[in-house]
Amino acid sequence: MKKVHFISLGCPKNLVDSEIMAGTLMKDGFEIVGDESEADTVIVNTCGFVEDSKKESIQRILEMGQLKKEGKLKKLVVAGCLTQRYKTDLVNDLPEADLFVGSGEFQNINKILKENIAGNTQKSFFNLPTYLQEESTPRVNSQPRHRAYLKISEGCLKRCAFCAIPLIRGNLQSRTLKNVVNEAKLLVAGGVKELLIISHDFTDYGWDLRKKDPAAKESPLELLKALDQVEGLKWIRLLYLYPDGITKEMIDVIKNSKKIVKYFDMPLQHINNEMLKKMNRKMTREEIVEALNLIRKEIPDAVIRTQFIVGFPGETEEQFNELLEFIEEQKFDRVGCFMYSPEENTPGGKMPDQIVNSVKKKRHDKLMKLQQKISLSAHKAFIGKEIEVLVEGYSEETDLLLQGRSSQQAPDIDGVVLINSGDAEIGQMVKVKITDSMEYDLIGEIV
């Protein structure tokens, strides 16, 4: 009963929770295996953010339940956000599962599993999600050795009308500056070259600690300055910066740092003022444009990634067209698009004028077609240039090509650089001359 396999779904923040569970179990004598067919126990760390992610989570649970019926698996554990959000429903509707562990109890997974193996019949483990990891918290980095996610806070200060995260993860809780920096040093000592800083909103980091103690040093600026001093670290990538928290001081720190990549991941969600107000985004179109102009003025080569929601309740064709025109005008480097998912117990889910799925799909496809055209045009400008690339291994398409990323590409959400000439080790940084381009990927040779 000591072999455990993890299926981690959803965002990188959930992935870090899986890594902590894995580290906690390993410290207590469990073995983590990479194939569910070798496992006695499978832990499905679920996502409960939007409808598609909920469906994926249920599907994976049912697949593992089938393995259990076939006798290839002894215990099935359902953990994470979906479990936290639908406590009673899941326990009643998923008899395949042996244990349900919410996002407020995942850190106790070793104790829960050991007691279950010893005969404890308690099936559900839920608590308020108030746990914050320490630098000493056991954790197994599931990413390639040269990169790791660094979670700086839990919960969220924002109350966007479409989002259920505060219902699942609670209010903002920031880790201390010392705690975060010490974990960063440990990760770098283990071979990490790129740290991806994650939270629900980087720009709110430390707000809760400063509210309790005005003398607290925790803030986005102080964290950036401290991480910039970590020896051996090559790239610091910031994910999830809400535009209302981007300041001239923050941009100056990023601009003058050799380690913080010039990559702004800013979820804008919409640009029409009426839609922004209904979404409770606390910003106007004019303020968003001001923030974008400030970034581009100070850092002309900055990469700006954003995401939008189409089909939010009441969105008219005119408002959607305003969004398309804005994307055409701004020519963002990266754009993601979600079809609005009405979530129960959120303001958006209770609003009238819900948009039918066929309209959402049409708007989603139209937006992404426009962005593909913009992206393809932008990538053509790279042909003939030499860029620094972090090599990550062989291509997912063919083992005849190496694959890497530039500082302008985040793992899993952006494109890659395919290398068709030259050799390099995984984790090595090399100069690549770009010879061709596609909508999302670049192609080149090591020089």
Secondary structure as GFF3:
##gff-version 3
##sequence-region A 1 447
A	DSSP	beta_strand	3	8	.	.	.	ID=ss1
A	DSSP	alpha_helix	12	27	.	.	.	ID=ss2
A	DSSP	beta_strand	31	32	.	.	.	ID=ss3
A	DSSP	three_ten_helix	36	38	.	.	.	ID=ss4
A	DSSP	beta_strand	41	46	.	.	.	ID=ss5
A	DSSP	alpha_helix	51	69	.	.	.	ID=ss6
A	DSSP	beta_strand	75	80	.	.	.	ID=ss7
A	DSSP	alpha_helix	81	85	.	.	.	ID=ss8
A	DSSP	alpha_helix	87	93	.	.	.	ID=ss9
A	DSSP	beta_strand	99	101	.	.	.	ID=ss10
A	DSSP	three_ten_helix	106	108	.	.	.	ID=ss11
A	DSSP	alpha_helix	109	117	.	.	.	ID=ss12
A	DSSP	beta_strand	124	125	.	.	.	ID=ss13
A	DSSP	beta_strand	147	151	.	.	.	ID=ss14
A	DSSP	beta_strand	153	154	.	.	.	ID=ss15
A	DSSP	alpha_helix	165	169	.	.	.	ID=ss16
A	DSSP	beta_strand	173	174	.	.	.	ID=ss17
A	DSSP	alpha_helix	177	189	.	.	.	ID=ss18
A	DSSP	beta_strand	194	198	.	.	.	ID=ss19
A	DSSP	three_ten_helix	202	204	.	.	.	ID=ss20
A	DSSP	alpha_helix	207	212	.	.	.	ID=ss21
A	DSSP	alpha_helix	220	227	.	.	.	ID=ss22
A	DSSP	beta_strand	235	238	.	.	.	ID=ss23
A	DSSP	three_ten_helix	243	245	.	.	.	ID=ss24
A	DSSP	alpha_helix	248	256	.	.	.	ID=ss25
A	DSSP	beta_strand	263	265	.	.	.	ID=ss26
A	DSSP	alpha_helix	273	278	.	.	.	ID=ss27
A	DSSP	alpha_helix	285	298	.	.	.	ID=ss28
A	DSSP	beta_strand	303	310	.	.	.	ID=ss29
A	DSSP	alpha_helix	317	330	.	.	.	ID=ss30
A	DSSP	beta_strand	334	339	.	.	.	ID=ss31
A	DSSP	alpha_helix	347	350	.	.	.	ID=ss32
A	DSSP	alpha_helix	357	380	.	.	.	ID=ss33
A	DSSP	beta_strand	386	394	.	.	.	ID=ss34
A	DSSP	beta_strand	402	405	.	.	.	ID=ss35
A	DSSP	beta_strand	417	421	.	.	.	ID=ss36
A	DSSP	beta_strand	429	437	.	.	.	ID=ss37
A	DSSP	beta_strand	442	446	.	.	.	ID=ss38
###
